[in-house]
Amino acid sequence: MTIHGGIRGFVIASVLSLVGVGAVYAHTHLDRASPAAGATVASAPGEVVLHFTEKLEPKFSAIVVRDAGGLRVDKGDSSVDKTDQALLRVSLQSLAPGRYKVEWRVISVDTHSSKGDYTFRVGK
């Protein structure tokens, strides 16, 4: 093996390892939310809307919203938007002032799963 052949092999191996790393980070991520993570909103929202970085599988993607006591306060109608499949929403019951936790679990159309949570506050 020549030095040039060894360098070429090293470069090829390096590029292939970087391609593998890129595939690991291809999972869908939460891009933005309404209400936003950590936000305090003056009046109670009627829904939570989450926008992801990839299209979602409707049958395997959902949002649950809970109050500070852990009780579910969404209406159980979580759904992926028909015109924007990266958008997931759920309607909310009438919310009193307080802290709420949004929990989401999604599977993108390329079968990568992701989950997470954040909180927001209604009132001061």
PyMOL commands that place a pseudoatom at each C-alpha (Angstrom):
pseudoatom trace, name=CA, resn=MET, resi=1, chain=A, elem=C, hetatm=0, pos=[0.000, 0.000, 0.000]
pseudoatom trace, name=CA, resn=THR, resi=2, chain=A, elem=C, hetatm=0, pos=[1.320, 3.442, -0.885]
pseudoatom trace, name=CA, resn=ILE, resi=3, chain=A, elem=C, hetatm=0, pos=[1.014, 6.533, 1.281]
pseudoatom trace, name=CA, resn=HIS, resi=4, chain=A, elem=C, hetatm=0, pos=[-1.446, 8.022, -1.193]
pseudoatom trace, name=CA, resn=GLY, resi=5, chain=A, elem=C, hetatm=0, pos=[-3.577, 4.864, -1.073]
pseudoatom trace, name=CA, resn=GLY, resi=6, chain=A, elem=C, hetatm=0, pos=[-3.575, 4.992, 2.724]
pseudoatom trace, name=CA, resn=ILE, resi=7, chain=A, elem=C, hetatm=0, pos=[-4.649, 8.636, 2.733]
pseudoatom trace, name=CA, resn=ARG, resi=8, chain=A, elem=C, hetatm=0, pos=[-7.363, 7.957, 0.179]
pseudoatom trace, name=CA, resn=GLY, resi=9, chain=A, elem=C, hetatm=0, pos=[-8.672, 5.083, 2.321]
pseudoatom trace, name=CA, resn=PHE, resi=10, chain=A, elem=C, hetatm=0, pos=[-8.668, 7.311, 5.404]
pseudoatom trace, name=CA, resn=VAL, resi=11, chain=A, elem=C, hetatm=0, pos=[-10.577, 10.059, 3.566]
pseudoatom trace, name=CA, resn=ILE, resi=12, chain=A, elem=C, hetatm=0, pos=[-13.168, 7.592, 2.264]
pseudoatom trace, name=CA, resn=ALA, resi=13, chain=A, elem=C, hetatm=0, pos=[-13.638, 6.071, 5.726]
pseudoatom trace, name=CA, resn=SER, resi=14, chain=A, elem=C, hetatm=0, pos=[-13.984, 9.546, 7.249]
pseudoatom trace, name=CA, resn=VAL, resi=15, chain=A, elem=C, hetatm=0, pos=[-16.633, 10.610, 4.741]
pseudoatom trace, name=CA, resn=LEU, resi=16, chain=A, elem=C, hetatm=0, pos=[-18.598, 7.396, 5.256]
pseudoatom trace, name=CA, resn=SER, resi=17, chain=A, elem=C, hetatm=0, pos=[-18.534, 7.846, 9.026]
pseudoatom trace, name=CA, resn=LEU, resi=18, chain=A, elem=C, hetatm=0, pos=[-19.874, 11.389, 8.645]
pseudoatom trace, name=CA, resn=VAL, resi=19, chain=A, elem=C, hetatm=0, pos=[-22.716, 10.134, 6.447]
pseudoatom trace, name=CA, resn=GLY, resi=20, chain=A, elem=C, hetatm=0, pos=[-23.637, 7.698, 9.229]
pseudoatom trace, name=CA, resn=VAL, resi=21, chain=A, elem=C, hetatm=0, pos=[-23.624, 10.517, 11.800]
pseudoatom trace, name=CA, resn=GLY, resi=22, chain=A, elem=C, hetatm=0, pos=[-25.974, 12.553, 9.626]
pseudoatom trace, name=CA, resn=ALA, resi=23, chain=A, elem=C, hetatm=0, pos=[-28.435, 9.678, 9.518]
pseudoatom trace, name=CA, resn=VAL, resi=24, chain=A, elem=C, hetatm=0, pos=[-28.474, 9.481, 13.313]
pseudoatom trace, name=CA, resn=TYR, resi=25, chain=A, elem=C, hetatm=0, pos=[-29.546, 13.130, 13.555]
pseudoatom trace, name=CA, resn=ALA, resi=26, chain=A, elem=C, hetatm=0, pos=[-32.308, 12.812, 10.940]
pseudoatom trace, name=CA, resn=HIS, resi=27, chain=A, elem=C, hetatm=0, pos=[-35.069, 12.489, 13.561]
pseudoatom trace, name=CA, resn=THR, resi=28, chain=A, elem=C, hetatm=0, pos=[-37.899, 14.976, 13.577]
pseudoatom trace, name=CA, resn=HIS, resi=29, chain=A, elem=C, hetatm=0, pos=[-37.612, 17.830, 16.053]
pseudoatom trace, name=CA, resn=LEU, resi=30, chain=A, elem=C, hetatm=0, pos=[-40.068, 20.322, 17.468]
pseudoatom trace, name=CA, resn=ASP, resi=31, chain=A, elem=C, hetatm=0, pos=[-39.494, 23.517, 15.474]
pseudoatom trace, name=CA, resn=ARG, resi=32, chain=A, elem=C, hetatm=0, pos=[-41.990, 25.873, 17.147]
pseudoatom trace, name=CA, resn=ALA, resi=33, chain=A, elem=C, hetatm=0, pos=[-45.029, 25.776, 19.392]
pseudoatom trace, name=CA, resn=SER, resi=34, chain=A, elem=C, hetatm=0, pos=[-48.071, 27.853, 20.283]
pseudoatom trace, name=CA, resn=PRO, resi=35, chain=A, elem=C, hetatm=0, pos=[-48.230, 28.593, 23.144]
pseudoatom trace, name=CA, resn=ALA, resi=36, chain=A, elem=C, hetatm=0, pos=[-44.451, 28.661, 23.131]
pseudoatom trace, name=CA, resn=ALA, resi=37, chain=A, elem=C, hetatm=0, pos=[-42.312, 26.698, 25.575]
pseudoatom trace, name=CA, resn=GLY, resi=38, chain=A, elem=C, hetatm=0, pos=[-41.933, 28.651, 28.815]
pseudoatom trace, name=CA, resn=ALA, resi=39, chain=A, elem=C, hetatm=0, pos=[-44.415, 31.324, 27.712]
pseudoatom trace, name=CA, resn=THR, resi=40, chain=A, elem=C, hetatm=0, pos=[-46.909, 33.084, 29.943]
pseudoatom trace, name=CA, resn=VAL, resi=41, chain=A, elem=C, hetatm=0, pos=[-50.109, 33.907, 28.060]
pseudoatom trace, name=CA, resn=ALA, resi=42, chain=A, elem=C, hetatm=0, pos=[-52.645, 36.436, 29.347]
pseudoatom trace, name=CA, resn=SER, resi=43, chain=A, elem=C, hetatm=0, pos=[-55.707, 34.427, 28.279]
pseudoatom trace, name=CA, resn=ALA, resi=44, chain=A, elem=C, hetatm=0, pos=[-56.244, 30.699, 27.933]
pseudoatom trace, name=CA, resn=PRO, resi=45, chain=A, elem=C, hetatm=0, pos=[-55.542, 29.331, 24.445]
pseudoatom trace, name=CA, resn=GLY, resi=46, chain=A, elem=C, hetatm=0, pos=[-58.159, 27.197, 22.703]
pseudoatom trace, name=CA, resn=GLU, resi=47, chain=A, elem=C, hetatm=0, pos=[-55.564, 24.780, 21.358]
pseudoatom trace, name=CA, resn=VAL, resi=48, chain=A, elem=C, hetatm=0, pos=[-51.914, 23.783, 21.361]
pseudoatom trace, name=CA, resn=VAL, resi=49, chain=A, elem=C, hetatm=0, pos=[-50.210, 23.752, 17.966]
pseudoatom trace, name=CA, resn=LEU, resi=50, chain=A, elem=C, hetatm=0, pos=[-46.813, 22.131, 17.410]
pseudoatom trace, name=CA, resn=HIS, resi=51, chain=A, elem=C, hetatm=0, pos=[-44.774, 22.411, 14.209]
pseudoatom trace, name=CA, resn=PHE, resi=52, chain=A, elem=C, hetatm=0, pos=[-42.103, 19.783, 13.520]
pseudoatom trace, name=CA, resn=THR, resi=53, chain=A, elem=C, hetatm=0, pos=[-39.148, 19.615, 11.137]
pseudoatom trace, name=CA, resn=GLU, resi=54, chain=A, elem=C, hetatm=0, pos=[-40.587, 16.643, 9.204]
pseudoatom trace, name=CA, resn=LYS, resi=55, chain=A, elem=C, hetatm=0, pos=[-43.971, 15.322, 8.093]
pseudoatom trace, name=CA, resn=LEU, resi=56, chain=A, elem=C, hetatm=0, pos=[-45.708, 13.166, 10.707]
pseudoatom trace, name=CA, resn=GLU, resi=57, chain=A, elem=C, hetatm=0, pos=[-47.535, 9.837, 10.670]
pseudoatom trace, name=CA, resn=PRO, resi=58, chain=A, elem=C, hetatm=0, pos=[-51.061, 10.790, 11.806]
pseudoatom trace, name=CA, resn=LYS, resi=59, chain=A, elem=C, hetatm=0, pos=[-51.877, 7.414, 13.423]
pseudoatom trace, name=CA, resn=PHE, resi=60, chain=A, elem=C, hetatm=0, pos=[-48.766, 7.523, 15.627]
pseudoatom trace, name=CA, resn=SER, resi=61, chain=A, elem=C, hetatm=0, pos=[-48.495, 11.187, 16.632]
pseudoatom trace, name=CA, resn=ALA, resi=62, chain=A, elem=C, hetatm=0, pos=[-50.263, 12.829, 19.566]
pseudoatom trace, name=CA, resn=ILE, resi=63, chain=A, elem=C, hetatm=0, pos=[-50.250, 15.659, 22.101]
pseudoatom trace, name=CA, resn=VAL, resi=64, chain=A, elem=C, hetatm=0, pos=[-51.457, 15.459, 25.709]
pseudoatom trace, name=CA, resn=VAL, resi=65, chain=A, elem=C, hetatm=0, pos=[-51.813, 18.571, 27.894]
pseudoatom trace, name=CA, resn=ARG, resi=66, chain=A, elem=C, hetatm=0, pos=[-51.940, 18.289, 31.691]
pseudoatom trace, name=CA, resn=ASP, resi=67, chain=A, elem=C, hetatm=0, pos=[-52.537, 20.753, 34.507]
pseudoatom trace, name=CA, resn=ALA, resi=68, chain=A, elem=C, hetatm=0, pos=[-50.194, 21.168, 37.501]
pseudoatom trace, name=CA, resn=GLY, resi=69, chain=A, elem=C, hetatm=0, pos=[-51.943, 18.258, 39.250]
pseudoatom trace, name=CA, resn=GLY, resi=70, chain=A, elem=C, hetatm=0, pos=[-51.371, 15.928, 36.293]
pseudoatom trace, name=CA, resn=LEU, resi=71, chain=A, elem=C, hetatm=0, pos=[-54.992, 15.912, 35.116]
pseudoatom trace, name=CA, resn=ARG, resi=72, chain=A, elem=C, hetatm=0, pos=[-55.521, 15.854, 31.374]
pseudoatom trace, name=CA, resn=VAL, resi=73, chain=A, elem=C, hetatm=0, pos=[-57.008, 19.147, 30.104]
pseudoatom trace, name=CA, resn=ASP, resi=74, chain=A, elem=C, hetatm=0, pos=[-57.003, 18.604, 26.344]
pseudoatom trace, name=CA, resn=LYS, resi=75, chain=A, elem=C, hetatm=0, pos=[-60.095, 17.335, 24.509]
pseudoatom trace, name=CA, resn=GLY, resi=76, chain=A, elem=C, hetatm=0, pos=[-58.404, 14.173, 23.208]
pseudoatom trace, name=CA, resn=ASP, resi=77, chain=A, elem=C, hetatm=0, pos=[-58.712, 15.259, 19.578]
pseudoatom trace, name=CA, resn=SER, resi=78, chain=A, elem=C, hetatm=0, pos=[-55.020, 15.453, 18.726]
pseudoatom trace, name=CA, resn=SER, resi=79, chain=A, elem=C, hetatm=0, pos=[-54.483, 15.377, 14.954]
pseudoatom trace, name=CA, resn=VAL, resi=80, chain=A, elem=C, hetatm=0, pos=[-52.004, 16.063, 12.185]
pseudoatom trace, name=CA, resn=ASP, resi=81, chain=A, elem=C, hetatm=0, pos=[-53.060, 18.933, 9.915]
pseudoatom trace, name=CA, resn=LYS, resi=82, chain=A, elem=C, hetatm=0, pos=[-54.273, 17.689, 6.519]
pseudoatom trace, name=CA, resn=THR, resi=83, chain=A, elem=C, hetatm=0, pos=[-52.609, 20.494, 4.544]
pseudoatom trace, name=CA, resn=ASP, resi=84, chain=A, elem=C, hetatm=0, pos=[-49.368, 20.666, 6.564]
pseudoatom trace, name=CA, resn=GLN, resi=85, chain=A, elem=C, hetatm=0, pos=[-48.361, 17.214, 7.784]
pseudoatom trace, name=CA, resn=ALA, resi=86, chain=A, elem=C, hetatm=0, pos=[-45.598, 18.689, 9.969]
pseudoatom trace, name=CA, resn=LEU, resi=87, chain=A, elem=C, hetatm=0, pos=[-48.259, 20.403, 12.113]
pseudoatom trace, name=CA, resn=LEU, resi=88, chain=A, elem=C, hetatm=0, pos=[-49.866, 18.674, 15.115]
pseudoatom trace, name=CA, resn=ARG, resi=89, chain=A, elem=C, hetatm=0, pos=[-52.664, 20.220, 17.177]
pseudoatom trace, name=CA, resn=VAL, resi=90, chain=A, elem=C, hetatm=0, pos=[-55.023, 19.453, 20.039]
pseudoatom trace, name=CA, resn=SER, resi=91, chain=A, elem=C, hetatm=0, pos=[-58.039, 21.382, 21.377]
pseudoatom trace, name=CA, resn=LEU, resi=92, chain=A, elem=C, hetatm=0, pos=[-58.100, 22.446, 25.020]
pseudoatom trace, name=CA, resn=GLN, resi=93, chain=A, elem=C, hetatm=0, pos=[-60.809, 22.543, 27.641]
pseudoatom trace, name=CA, resn=SER, resi=94, chain=A, elem=C, hetatm=0, pos=[-61.360, 25.916, 29.304]
pseudoatom trace, name=CA, resn=LEU, resi=95, chain=A, elem=C, hetatm=0, pos=[-58.132, 26.546, 31.231]
pseudoatom trace, name=CA, resn=ALA, resi=96, chain=A, elem=C, hetatm=0, pos=[-57.912, 28.348, 34.553]
pseudoatom trace, name=CA, resn=PRO, resi=97, chain=A, elem=C, hetatm=0, pos=[-54.857, 30.439, 35.412]
pseudoatom trace, name=CA, resn=GLY, resi=98, chain=A, elem=C, hetatm=0, pos=[-51.913, 28.179, 36.204]
pseudoatom trace, name=CA, resn=ARG, resi=99, chain=A, elem=C, hetatm=0, pos=[-49.115, 26.064, 34.796]
pseudoatom trace, name=CA, resn=TYR, resi=100, chain=A, elem=C, hetatm=0, pos=[-49.672, 23.451, 32.074]
pseudoatom trace, name=CA, resn=LYS, resi=101, chain=A, elem=C, hetatm=0, pos=[-47.470, 20.734, 30.633]
pseudoatom trace, name=CA, resn=VAL, resi=102, chain=A, elem=C, hetatm=0, pos=[-47.533, 19.786, 26.949]
pseudoatom trace, name=CA, resn=GLU, resi=103, chain=A, elem=C, hetatm=0, pos=[-46.346, 16.237, 26.220]
pseudoatom trace, name=CA, resn=TRP, resi=104, chain=A, elem=C, hetatm=0, pos=[-45.859, 15.050, 22.648]
pseudoatom trace, name=CA, resn=ARG, resi=105, chain=A, elem=C, hetatm=0, pos=[-44.866, 11.855, 20.939]
pseudoatom trace, name=CA, resn=VAL, resi=106, chain=A, elem=C, hetatm=0, pos=[-44.540, 11.642, 17.171]
pseudoatom trace, name=CA, resn=ILE, resi=107, chain=A, elem=C, hetatm=0, pos=[-43.368, 9.337, 14.422]
pseudoatom trace, name=CA, resn=SER, resi=108, chain=A, elem=C, hetatm=0, pos=[-42.284, 10.971, 11.195]
pseudoatom trace, name=CA, resn=VAL, resi=109, chain=A, elem=C, hetatm=0, pos=[-43.192, 9.543, 7.789]
pseudoatom trace, name=CA, resn=ASP, resi=110, chain=A, elem=C, hetatm=0, pos=[-39.661, 8.116, 7.554]
pseudoatom trace, name=CA, resn=THR, resi=111, chain=A, elem=C, hetatm=0, pos=[-40.426, 6.135, 10.789]
pseudoatom trace, name=CA, resn=HIS, resi=112, chain=A, elem=C, hetatm=0, pos=[-38.206, 8.081, 13.208]
pseudoatom trace, name=CA, resn=SER, resi=113, chain=A, elem=C, hetatm=0, pos=[-39.829, 8.564, 16.606]
pseudoatom trace, name=CA, resn=SER, resi=114, chain=A, elem=C, hetatm=0, pos=[-39.434, 11.541, 18.899]
pseudoatom trace, name=CA, resn=LYS, resi=115, chain=A, elem=C, hetatm=0, pos=[-41.016, 12.719, 22.130]
pseudoatom trace, name=CA, resn=GLY, resi=116, chain=A, elem=C, hetatm=0, pos=[-40.731, 15.623, 24.499]
pseudoatom trace, name=CA, resn=ASP, resi=117, chain=A, elem=C, hetatm=0, pos=[-42.516, 18.059, 26.747]
pseudoatom trace, name=CA, resn=TYR, resi=118, chain=A, elem=C, hetatm=0, pos=[-42.565, 21.675, 27.843]
pseudoatom trace, name=CA, resn=THR, resi=119, chain=A, elem=C, hetatm=0, pos=[-44.600, 23.940, 30.068]
pseudoatom trace, name=CA, resn=PHE, resi=120, chain=A, elem=C, hetatm=0, pos=[-46.480, 27.203, 29.645]
pseudoatom trace, name=CA, resn=ARG, resi=121, chain=A, elem=C, hetatm=0, pos=[-48.463, 29.351, 32.045]
pseudoatom trace, name=CA, resn=VAL, resi=122, chain=A, elem=C, hetatm=0, pos=[-51.880, 31.000, 31.775]
pseudoatom trace, name=CA, resn=GLY, resi=123, chain=A, elem=C, hetatm=0, pos=[-52.225, 34.291, 33.659]
pseudoatom trace, name=CA, resn=LYS, resi=124, chain=A, elem=C, hetatm=0, pos=[-49.602, 36.129, 35.666]
for i in range(1, 124): cmd.bond("trace and resi %d" % i, "trace and resi %d" % (i + 1))
show_as sticks, trace
zoom trace
